[in-house]
Amino acid sequence: MEIHDHIVLWNHAYCKIIDVRRIRMRSNEFMFRYSVPASIFVMSIRGNAQVKLDGTEHNANGFKVLHAGKGAILDIYPGEEGFEYYAIYYKATIPLPAGQEMITRMDQVLPFHVQYGFTPAFPVALYRYMTDMYKEWEKRDPLSRLRAKTLLHQFVYELMHQMQMQGMRLEKRNLAAQIIAIIHDRYAEAISLESLSESLNYSVPHLSSYFKSRTGLSPIDYLIKIRMNKAAELLLETDATLKEIAAGVGYQDSYYLGRLFKKHTGLSPTRFREEHSTKYRLEDSPSTTMRSSIVSQKTLRYTNVDDNHYQRSGEGELTMFKEAKPPIAMALLLSFMLLLNACGAGNTAETSPTPIETAPAASEQPQTKTISTIAGDIEVPTHPQRVVAGEYLGSLIALGVIPVGTSNHHIQNPYFKGALTGVEDIGDGNGNIEKILDMQPDLIIMDDTYAEMNEQLPKIAPTVIIPFASLKTVHEEITYFGELLGKEQEAEKWLADYDRRIAEAKEKVLKVVPADTTFSVMELMDKNISSVGPNFGKGGQAIYNSFGFKPPAEVELELTDPGWASLSAEALPKYAGDYIILTTDSHTLEDLKADPIWNSLDAVKNDRVYIWRPDRSWYWDPIAILTQTEELAEWLTSR
């Protein structure tokens, strides 16, 4: 996603300013889980703060510009000096009629929704535009509002100019984290796959399959777990009736809630309350007894603001922040974590599986080392013995590091079969924080999908957070973990074997399939069809990266960025290559031949379709990529 595309689209955009604010926050105030009601620019001008957009952390010191789309979750935690910033809320669209090229570029780039942070080299010009815009907006007369709109375009021009000069490349939002944030904030509302896809500008099949590949759950299953967890809290913490609880967690029918609750907990709501209420009162902390394996335990506070309504307090300040007073249950849980972490060393022998390796003697090398992460420099064991990994398990196994615990969707990974004997299931998503605590790890490895959970993990053990998709290639990922885990030699050896096997597979394939043959990597779930590029699993890494084949020329750019396309059946011929690698949970080749549109494709008519199920195609860790490459090579050469 290049700056050039943003400049082109902004040049064609129609913009409407919703509001301009200058906000001052004291050190004891914070903004927590505020769902922004429109696209937003934020520019810090004084003090400092930790700012999060959909869980992605930004250090706002001095001048910094942040951008996010409607529905993004904004958190601001000021430093000791407080924090002052400008915020511009706006709507922007590409007016019709617009050429197909412009519409396609808009769908790919999403310039008014993408999240990013930028530190300008020349901030004074941007500050001046912001200040003048705020002054004009506050005058409230039509001519001043027109002047403010003009200044917004000047601000965007200066911002894009500086980004281009500084060579900044924008990154897409973490879609899974965005979905999680929306569900946590709006679980009591009517949420559907259609409403999620509309608010996030993704198709239903892509959003659903992507989220499941990242978390092991569909978005709706995740929503149900959140609701069941909230229902359990209300049963223990209040005397609310089942009807009141149902309404509070998003269900109109209390009987339906009762059936769902029993399905997920094994107990009816009444029985659950009877069996657990006594224990809850004794411990005064439901967070150590009944918590869903994927639910973050922060109190949700945000102001629900629509496009034309904003809450103010005083001189332009928002009433969406309060003094930070954590709940008693959370304070007790964190104290419990710290206590176990402090005295866990003496208890590991009773619960530990076989250590992953024998640590070297203290005289041989240091026991810890300092590494840089997105959360700053942290100290980690030189040779960790009890690793918990919510993600990146393929790289750990490749290096001979078997964790003590990992998340459920990794345990189900068919490519890890036999490697995880004795490894404990820490739950769905990135796991359950209480289970992780019980394992007494000395190192935790996660991605950035579950931001709130990741805030608590360092209280248990050193925690390395690697942003999703920040390690771009198998070589980059294996090398990184080799250095992190003190397994440099193992990494070098594994990559040499990987390169050899990939080269052999490619050589075999190119002997029977010409290099200019086109391939399509597709997914057919129910009636939803999508096509993906080299970075979304389903065989894309093997076909496009390992073998070097290309998709049809007409769609190659689209399948590079954004990397996927949601299709109608009528569009199939455009996306279909000479060969099709198809993920489906319901169709066979005979089914495709019975369909008039599918059977019109040369790949289908000539039996050049490889069909596999999601439980094999959705994984794209280093081990899965290697195995899939050899599997597809065997199919192509055996034909």
Salt bridges, closest charged atoms under 4 A:
GLU2 OE2 - ARG169 NH1 2.17
ASP5 OD1 - ARG105 NH1 3.63
ASP19 OD2 - ARG21 NE 3.19
ASP19 OD2 - ARG312 NH2 3.22
GLU29 OE2 - ARG26 NH2 2.60
GLU57 OE2 - LYS52 NZ 3.91
GLU84 OE2 - ARG22 NE 2.59
GLU84 OE2 - ARG24 NE 3.44
GLU84 OE1 - ARG46 NH1 3.46
GLU101 OE2 - ARG105 NH2 3.23
GLU136 OE2 - LYS139 NZ 3.44
ASP185 OD1 - ARG33 NE 3.10
GLU233 OE2 - ARG291 NH1 2.52
GLU275 OE2 - ARG271 NE 2.73
ASP307 OD2 - LYS91 NZ 2.81
GLU357 OE1 - HIS383 ND1 3.47
GLU357 OE2 - LYS487 NZ 3.38
GLU391 OE1 - ARG214 NH1 3.99
GLU391 OE2 - HIS409 NE2 3.02
GLU391 OE1 - HIS410 NE2 3.24
ASP428 OD2 - LYS225 NZ 3.21
ASP447 OD2 - ARG214 NH2 2.13
GLU452 OE2 - ARG33 NH1 2.59
GLU455 OE2 - LYS52 NZ 1.68
GLU455 OE1 - LYS298 NZ 2.52
GLU490 OE2 - LYS487 NZ 3.86
ASP497 OD1 - ARG500 NH2 2.46
ASP497 OD2 - ARG501 NH1 3.46
ASP499 OD1 - HIS475 NE2 2.70
GLU504 OE2 - ARG500 NH1 3.23
GLU523 OE2 - LYS538 NZ 3.94
GLU556 OE2 - LYS550 NZ 3.88
ASP561 OD1 - LYS172 NZ 2.58
ASP602 OD1 - LYS605 NZ 3.79
ASP607 OD1 - LYS593 NZ 2.50
GLU630 OE2 - ARG501 NE 2.80
GLU631 OE1 - ARG616 NH2 2.81
GLU634 OE1 - LYS508 NZ 3.87
